[in-house]
Amino acid sequence: MSPIAITSASAIEDQSQEMFPKSLSSTISKTLLNGTRAGSGSRLLSTRASKILSSLNLPTDTNQSIPGVFDGTKWLGSGEELVSKCPATGEILGRVRGGTVAETQAAIKASFEASKLVRQMPAPKRGEIVRQIREALLSKVDELGDLVSLEMGKIKSEGRGEVVEFIDVCDYATGLSRSMKGNVLPSERPEHVIYENPNPLGVVGILSAFNFPVAVYGWNLTIALVTGNATIWKPAPSTPLSSIAVTKLIQPVFEKNGLPAAAAALVCGGVDVGKTLVGSADVPLISFTGSEKVGKEVGKAVQDRFGKAILELGGNNAVIVDEDADLGLALQGVLFAAVGTAGQRCTSTRRLLLHRSISAEFLSRLLKIYDSTHPTNQLLVGDPLNPSTLIGPLHNQAAVEKYESTLAGITSRGGEILTLRSGRIEGGDFGVEDKGNWVWPVVARPQKDDPCWKEETFAPILYVQEFDTLEEAIEINNSVPQGLSSSLFTSNVQSMGKWLGPDGSDCGIVNINVGTSGAEIGAGFGGNKSTGWGRESGGDAWKQYVRWSAATVNYSSKLPLAQGVNFGIQG
């Protein structure tokens, strides 16, 4: 099989890794993926796309408009059309009709009314609903995972892994429903006690990004629900099918347990839908995942109405490989974090900082893998649904253009491309679809003052530079506006302590001998600085989904004042 080849997952299994000529691979690709034309104005879905959509009760007629709004009682949508395209082939997977401003407002109202019933339900009962959501997801974990791969473009194991992450956070939230607690504090006044009590906010608005079309919603839905809130979800405009499939799957769980399904409302749409949701006073908390530019505007809009915001924005993540690092371990960590999801994770490694004494050796080993064409030792770029593929396509053409302009800018400013291959991968000889968004993963050495160091490019581009001391490396790590994830590879316990301490990394995720991506759900996930300071998922993140009240209780027959104040009047 050529390094770049798209075939169906079933065909791959049947071939048992048999090697095909490039021309035959291309023919297989066109036969299995393009479908057949039924007429001048219509086009059938490919066999595998049709199979995946059908397994999740999604329409397979691409001329049919799919309602993208669920208000708890019905599916509707009369707003703009959202077109879901497969990043690997360019084929249209579905046409979703998003919501209008009026439909969005109606869905918000329905979610608000549902929240009144959610908050009255005991927290352990809410946890039981989340447990049942887990079971519903588990029943379709492979199908949903394949849909994520088909619609977003990430490889098969990552697509399934994203659904598993939703399942995992359901487990966490179910336990949390029986362990959430406030505080009991001593009072300086006799026969008084102070309580800190958490109570639900009402409605949580969830605006998720294309790169994690399922998991980020799962983080927010589960924690919001067990803390007593309803939710309304606006997914990315380019991944509406994943959100519709998830909503259809969990909708019966709410109805079975006597809650309005509007407790998990959905409104697909564009800018108008997002602005309506962000600006609504009936949505006290907005969780937004996306770019720094848009996140800044979201934060301003929410603050303008004195709402709460959880912002998960850009990442410009660095791996530091120190002189005493296990280079084999570091190599594994860098490879997955740099090229996994085709560099489209917010935690993807963008910057590689190498101690000067090991730089040449480490780069030699790294570039050997990047440049390899050997079938057993290469970063196989290809069909995301092929289990052996390691790198899928970029999500859209805009991402490809950003990739190209970033590389052109680096070389024009005196930087160097270190890998043998770079740029867009065209169809034809490589057996990929001409309309897919294919690029080569790249390692580059920009000039030290190149502006690219401080910017996030959502693509598999890894920047390299050397350092002489750990202090210098930490300074480089902290010199960017973003502060999401960071990693140090070392065997020195003193270096570990410095890295984790007040003079170490200023990021929200500070790893040791682990790559920058692939976080688990048990700890709070989020970053500092222009990444937004938000926290979601585990740890203490749940405390952002409630309103806190301090309650002083006097169980005496007197009314002393704090701080020794004496007002001098008795009742």
C-alpha positions in Angstrom: 0.0 0.0 0.0 1.3 3.4 -0.8 2.0 5.8 2.1 -1.1 7.7 1.2 -4.1 5.5 0.5 -7.8 5.7 1.1 -9.9 2.5 1.1 -12.8 1.4 3.2 -12.2 -0.1 6.6 -13.8 -3.4 5.5 -11.6 -3.5 2.4 -8.5 -2.9 4.5 -9.4 -5.9 6.7 -10.0 -8.1 3.7 -6.7 -7.2 2.2 -4.8 -8.2 5.3 -2.2 -5.6 4.7 -1.6 -6.7 1.1 0.5 -4.2 -0.8 -1.3 -2.5 -3.7 0.2 -0.5 -6.6 -0.6 3.2 -6.4 -2.8 3.1 -9.4 -4.9 0.3 -8.1 -5.1 2.0 -4.7 -6.4 5.1 -6.4 -9.0 3.1 -8.3 -10.2 1.5 -5.1 -10.4 4.9 -3.5 -12.5 6.3 -6.3 -14.8 3.3 -6.4 -15.5 3.1 -2.7 -15.6 6.7 -1.7 -17.1 8.7 -4.6 -20.4 6.9 -4.8 -22.4 7.0 -8.0 -24.3 9.8 -9.7 -28.0 9.3 -9.8 -28.7 12.3 -11.9 -27.4 15.7 -12.8 -28.5 17.3 -9.6 -27.9 14.5 -7.1 -25.2 12.3 -5.7 -25.3 9.2 -3.6 -23.3 8.9 -0.5 -20.3 6.5 -0.5 -21.1 3.0 0.9 -19.2 3.5 4.1 -20.6 7.0 4.8 -24.1 5.6 4.2 -23.4 2.7 6.5 -22.2 4.9 9.4 -25.0 7.4 9.1 -27.7 4.7 8.9 -26.3 3.1 12.0 -27.1 6.3 13.9 -30.5 6.9 12.3 -29.2 9.8 10.3 -30.5 10.5 6.7 -28.4 9.3 3.9 -30.1 11.4 1.2 -27.8 14.4 0.8 -30.6 16.3 -0.9 -32.7 16.1 2.2 -32.5 18.9 4.7 -31.9 17.6 8.2 -33.5 19.7 11.1 -30.7 21.0 13.3 -32.7 22.4 16.2 -34.1 20.3 19.1 -36.2 22.2 21.6 -37.2 19.3 23.7 -40.4 18.4 22.0 -39.6 18.5 18.3 -36.9 18.8 15.6 -37.0 21.9 13.5 -34.9 24.5 11.8 -35.5 27.2 9.2 -32.3 29.1 9.4 -29.1 28.9 7.3 -28.0 25.6 5.7 -24.9 24.0 7.3 -23.1 21.6 4.9 -21.2 18.7 6.5 -18.3 17.6 4.4 -16.0 14.6 4.8 -12.4 16.1 5.2 -10.9 13.0 3.6 -12.9 13.0 0.4 -14.8 16.2 0.1 -18.1 14.4 -0.2 -21.1 16.0 1.3 -22.4 14.0 4.2 -25.5 16.0 5.0 -27.2 19.3 4.8 -28.4 20.6 8.1 -30.9 23.4 8.5 -29.8 25.5 11.5 -31.9 27.7 13.7 -33.1 31.2 13.3 -32.7 33.8 16.1 -36.4 33.2 17.1 -35.9 29.4 17.1 -32.8 29.9 19.3 -34.7 32.1 21.7 -37.5 29.5 21.9 -35.0 26.7 22.6 -33.4 28.8 25.3 -36.8 29.4 26.9 -37.6 25.7 26.8 -34.2 24.9 28.4 -34.9 27.5 31.1 -38.2 25.9 32.0 -36.6 22.5 32.0 -34.0 23.7 34.4 -36.6 24.4 37.1 -37.4 20.6 37.1 -33.8 19.5 36.9 -32.8 21.5 40.0 -35.7 20.0 42.0 -34.4 16.5 41.4 -32.0 15.1 44.0 -28.5 15.1 42.9 -28.0 11.3 43.1 -31.1 10.9 40.8 -29.5 13.3 38.4 -26.4 11.1 38.6 -28.5 8.1 37.7 -29.6 9.8 34.6 -26.0 10.5 33.6 -25.3 6.8 34.2 -28.1 5.9 31.8 -26.6 8.4 29.3 -23.4 6.5 29.6 -25.1 3.2 28.7 -26.8 4.8 25.7 -23.4 6.1 24.5 -21.7 2.7 25.1 -24.3 1.0 22.9 -23.2 3.1 20.0 -19.5 3.8 20.9 -18.1 2.4 17.7 -20.7 3.9 15.4 -20.3 7.4 17.0 -16.5 7.1 16.9 -16.7 6.3 13.2 -19.0 9.3 12.6 -16.4 11.6 14.4 -13.7 10.2 12.1 -15.9 10.6 9.0 -17.1 14.1 9.8 -14.1 15.6 11.7 -11.3 13.7 10.1 -9.4 12.3 13.1 -8.2 8.7 12.9 -10.4 5.7 13.9 -8.9 5.1 17.4 -9.1 8.8 18.2 -12.7 9.0 17.0 -13.7 6.1 19.3 -11.5 7.5 22.0 -13.4 10.7 22.0 -16.7 8.9 22.6 -15.0 6.8 25.4 -13.9 10.1 27.0 -17.6 11.1 27.1 -18.4 7.8 28.7 -15.6 8.2 31.2 -16.8 11.6 32.3 -20.3 10.1 32.8 -18.7 7.7 35.3 -17.0 10.6 37.0 -20.1 12.8 37.1 -22.2 9.9 38.4 -19.9 9.6 41.4 -19.8 13.3 41.8 -23.5 13.4 42.2 -23.1 11.7 45.6 -20.0 13.6 46.7 -20.5 17.3 45.9 -20.3 19.3 49.0 -20.1 22.8 50.4 -18.3 23.8 53.5 -19.0 24.2 57.2 -16.9 26.9 58.8 -16.4 28.1 62.4 -17.8 31.4 63.4 -16.1 33.9 65.8 -19.5 34.5 67.4 -20.8 32.2 70.1 -23.5 29.6 68.9 -23.1 30.6 65.3 -22.0 28.5 62.3 -21.2 29.4 58.7 -22.2 27.3 55.7 -21.0 27.7 52.1 -23.7 26.2 49.9 -23.7 25.4 46.1 -26.9 25.7 44.2 -27.7 25.3 40.4 -27.2 28.2 38.1 -30.1 27.4 35.7 -29.0 26.9 32.0 -25.5 26.3 30.8 -24.8 27.2 27.2 -22.2 25.0 25.5 -20.4 26.2 22.3 -18.1 23.5 21.1 -15.4 23.3 18.4 -15.0 21.1 15.4 -11.9 19.2 16.7 -13.7 17.5 19.6 -17.3 17.5 18.4 -18.5 15.0 21.1 -16.1 15.0 24.1 -16.3 18.7 25.0 -20.1 18.5 25.0 -19.8 15.5 27.3 -17.6 17.4 29.8 -20.1 20.1 30.1 -23.4 18.2 29.8 -22.5 15.7 32.5 -21.1 18.2 35.1 -23.9 20.7 34.4 -26.6 18.1 34.8 -25.4 16.6 38.1 -25.0 20.1 39.5 -28.6 20.7 38.7 -28.6 22.6 35.4 -30.1 22.3 32.0 -28.0 22.8 28.9 -28.3 24.1 25.4 -25.7 23.1 22.9 -24.4 25.0 19.8 -21.9 22.8 18.0 -19.4 23.9 15.4 -21.1 24.6 12.1 -18.9 22.0 10.3 -19.7 19.1 12.5 -23.5 19.2 13.0 -24.1 15.5 12.3 -22.2 14.4 15.4 -24.2 16.6 17.6 -27.5 15.5 16.1 -26.5 11.9 16.6 -25.6 12.4 20.2 -28.8 14.4 21.0 -31.0 11.7 19.4 -29.2 9.0 21.4 -29.6 10.7 24.8 -33.1 12.3 24.3 -35.0 9.1 25.4 -33.0 9.0 28.6 -34.5 12.3 29.8 -38.0 11.3 28.8 -37.7 7.9 30.5 -36.8 9.7 33.8 -39.5 12.3 33.8 -37.4 15.2 32.7 -38.1 17.4 29.7 -35.7 16.6 26.9 -35.1 20.4 26.6 -32.8 19.8 29.6 -30.3 19.0 26.8 -31.5 21.2 23.9 -29.6 21.6 20.6 -29.4 24.5 18.2 -27.1 24.1 15.2 -26.3 27.3 13.4 -23.8 30.1 12.6 -22.9 33.5 14.1 -26.4 34.7 14.7 -27.2 31.6 16.8 -24.0 32.0 18.7 -24.6 35.6 19.5 -28.1 35.0 20.6 -27.0 32.3 23.0 -24.0 34.2 24.4 -26.1 37.4 24.8 -29.0 35.7 26.6 -29.6 36.7 30.3 -31.4 33.3 30.6 -28.1 31.5 30.2 -26.0 32.5 33.2 -23.0 30.3 32.2 -21.4 30.1 28.8 -18.8 27.4 28.1 -17.0 28.3 24.9 -14.3 26.3 23.1 -12.6 27.9 20.1 -10.1 30.5 19.0 -8.6 33.3 21.1 -10.0 35.9 18.7 -13.6 34.7 19.0 -13.2 33.8 22.7 -12.2 37.3 23.5 -15.5 38.6 22.0 -17.5 35.9 23.8 -15.9 36.8 27.1 -16.7 40.5 26.6 -20.3 39.8 25.7 -20.9 37.6 28.7 -19.2 39.9 31.0 -21.2 42.8 29.6 -24.3 41.2 31.1 -22.5 40.0 34.2 -22.7 36.4 33.2 -20.1 33.6 33.8 -17.8 32.2 31.2 -15.6 29.2 30.9 -13.2 29.8 28.0 -11.1 27.1 26.4 -9.1 28.9 23.8 -5.8 28.6 21.9 -2.8 26.5 22.8 0.8 27.0 21.8 2.3 24.1 23.6 5.9 23.2 24.2 7.8 20.1 24.9 11.2 20.5 26.6 13.6 17.6 26.2 16.4 18.1 28.7 19.9 16.6 28.6 19.1 13.8 31.0 15.8 12.8 29.3 14.9 9.3 28.1 15.1 10.1 24.4 13.0 7.1 23.3 10.2 8.1 25.7 10.4 11.7 24.6 10.3 10.7 21.0 7.0 8.8 21.5 5.5 11.7 23.4 6.5 14.3 20.8 5.3 12.2 17.8 1.8 11.7 19.1 1.3 15.2 20.4 2.8 16.8 17.2 1.0 14.8 14.5 -2.0 13.2 16.3 -5.3 14.6 15.0 -3.1 16.1 12.2 -2.0 18.8 14.7 -5.6 19.9 15.4 -5.8 19.5 19.1 -5.7 22.5 21.3 -3.0 20.5 23.2 -1.0 19.6 20.2 2.7 20.2 20.5 3.7 23.3 18.4 7.2 24.0 19.9 10.0 21.5 20.5 12.8 22.8 22.8 15.9 20.6 22.8 18.9 20.8 25.0 21.9 21.5 22.8 23.8 18.4 23.9 21.1 16.0 22.7 19.5 18.1 19.9 21.4 16.5 16.9 20.7 12.9 18.1 17.0 13.6 18.9 16.3 15.4 15.6 18.0 12.6 13.6 15.7 10.0 15.2 12.6 12.3 14.8 13.2 13.2 11.2 13.9 9.6 10.3 10.3 8.8 11.2 8.8 11.9 9.6 10.7 11.1 6.4 10.3 7.4 6.3 8.4 5.7 3.5 8.8 2.2 4.9 5.4 0.6 5.5 6.3 -0.6 9.1 8.1 2.6 10.2 6.2 5.6 8.9 3.7 8.2 9.9 1.0 6.7 7.7 -1.2 9.5 6.3 -4.5 8.3 4.9 -8.0 7.2 5.4 -9.1 8.0 9.0 -11.2 4.9 9.1 -8.3 2.6 8.2 -7.1 1.3 11.6 -3.5 1.5 10.6 -3.6 5.2 9.6 -1.8 7.6 12.0 -2.6 10.9 10.4 -5.8 12.0 8.8 -6.7 15.1 6.8 -7.0 18.6 8.0 -10.6 19.6 8.7 -11.2 22.0 5.8 -9.5 23.9 3.0 -9.1 27.0 5.1 -6.8 24.9 7.4 -4.8 23.8 4.4 -4.3 27.4 3.3 -3.3 28.4 6.8 -0.7 25.6 6.8 0.7 26.7 3.5 0.9 30.4 4.4 2.6 29.6 7.7 5.3 27.5 6.0 5.7 30.2 3.3 6.1 32.8 6.0 8.7 30.8 7.9 10.9 30.3 4.8 10.5 33.9 3.6 11.8 35.1 6.9 14.9 32.9 6.8 13.6 29.8 8.5 14.3 26.2 7.3 12.0 23.2 6.6 13.8 20.2 8.1 11.6 17.4 6.7 12.0 16.1 3.2 8.4 16.4 2.5 6.1 19.4 3.1 3.1 21.1 1.6 -0.2 19.9 0.2 -0.6 16.3 -0.9 -2.3 16.1 -4.2 -4.4 13.3 -5.5 -3.6 10.9 -8.3 -0.4 9.0 -7.8 -0.8 9.0 -4.0 -4.3 7.5 -4.1 -6.0 10.2 -2.1 -9.1 12.1 -3.0 -8.4 15.3 -5.0 -11.0 17.1 -2.8 -9.6 15.9 0.5 -7.6 18.2 2.8 -4.2 16.4 2.8 -0.9 17.8 4.0 2.5 16.4 5.0 3.5 16.7 8.7 6.4 19.1 8.9 9.3 19.9 11.3 10.7 23.4 10.8 13.4 25.6 12.3 12.1 29.2 12.2 14.3 32.2 13.1 14.2 32.8 16.9 12.4 36.2 16.4 9.8 34.8 13.9 6.3 35.7 14.9 5.1 32.1 14.3 6.5 31.2 17.7 3.8 33.2 19.4 0.9 32.0 17.2 -1.2 28.9 17.1 -1.5 27.2 13.7 -3.9 24.3 13.7 -1.9 22.0 11.6 0.9 19.4 11.9 3.8 21.9 12.0 6.4 21.5 14.7 8.9 24.3 15.4 12.4 23.4 16.8 15.0 25.4 18.7 17.8 24.6 21.2 18.5 25.8 24.7 21.5 25.5 27.1 19.9 25.6 30.6 16.5 24.6 32.0 15.9 28.2 33.1 16.3 29.3 29.5 13.9 26.6 28.3 11.3 27.6 30.9 11.6 31.2 29.9 11.0 30.3 26.2 8.0 28.1 27.3 6.4 31.0 29.2 7.2 33.7 26.6 4.0 33.1 24.5 0.5 34.6 25.1 -1.1 31.2 25.4 -0.8 28.9 28.5 -2.5 25.6 27.9 -0.2 22.6 28.0 3.5 22.0 28.5 5.8 19.0 29.1 9.3 18.4 30.4 11.2 15.2 29.7 13.8 14.7 32.4 15.1 12.2 35.0 16.3 14.9 37.4 14.1 15.3 40.4 15.4 18.9 41.0 14.4 19.8 37.5 10.9 18.3 38.1 10.5 20.4 41.2 11.5 23.6 39.4 9.2 22.8 36.5 6.2 22.3 38.7 6.9 25.2 41.1 6.4 29.0 41.0 9.4 29.5 38.7 8.3 26.8 36.3 5.7 26.5 33.6 2.9 29.0 33.7 0.5 26.7 31.8 -2.7 25.0 33.1 -1.3 21.6 32.2 2.3 21.0 33.4 3.4 17.4 32.5 6.6 15.5 33.3 7.7 12.6 30.9 4.3 12.8 29.3 3.4 14.6 26.0 1.3 17.7 25.9 -1.9 16.0 24.6 -4.1 13.2 25.7 -5.3 14.5 29.1 -7.5 12.3 31.3 -10.8 13.4 32.7 -10.0 13.1 36.4 -8.3 16.5 36.7 -9.6 19.9 35.6 -8.8 20.7 32.0 -7.9 24.2 30.9 -5.3 26.8 30.4 -4.1 30.2 31.6 -3.4 33.6 30.0 -4.9 33.9 26.6 -6.1 30.3 26.7 -8.9 31.7 28.9 -8.4 30.5 32.5 -11.3 28.1 32.1 -11.5 24.6 33.7 -13.8 21.8 32.6 -14.2 18.1 33.3 -12.7 16.8 36.6 -11.1 18.2 39.7 -12.8 21.2 41.1 -14.2 22.3 37.7 -17.8 21.5 38.9 -17.6 24.5 41.2 -17.9 26.8 38.2 -21.4 25.3 37.3 -23.0 26.5 40.6 -23.7 29.7 42.4 -22.2 29.9 45.9 -23.9 31.3 49.0 -22.4 32.0 52.4 -25.0 31.4 55.1 -24.4 32.4 58.7 -26.8 30.7 61.1 -27.4 31.9 64.6 -28.8 29.3 66.9 -28.5 31.4 70.1 -30.9 33.9 71.8 -28.4 36.7 71.3 -27.2 38.7 68.3 -23.5 39.5 68.7 -21.8 41.3 65.8 -18.5 40.3 64.2 -15.2 42.0 64.6 -16.2 43.2 68.1 -18.7 45.8 66.8 -21.1 47.1 69.4 -24.2 48.9 68.0 -25.6 49.6 71.5 -29.3 49.0 70.9 -31.1 46.0 72.2 -34.3 44.6 70.6 
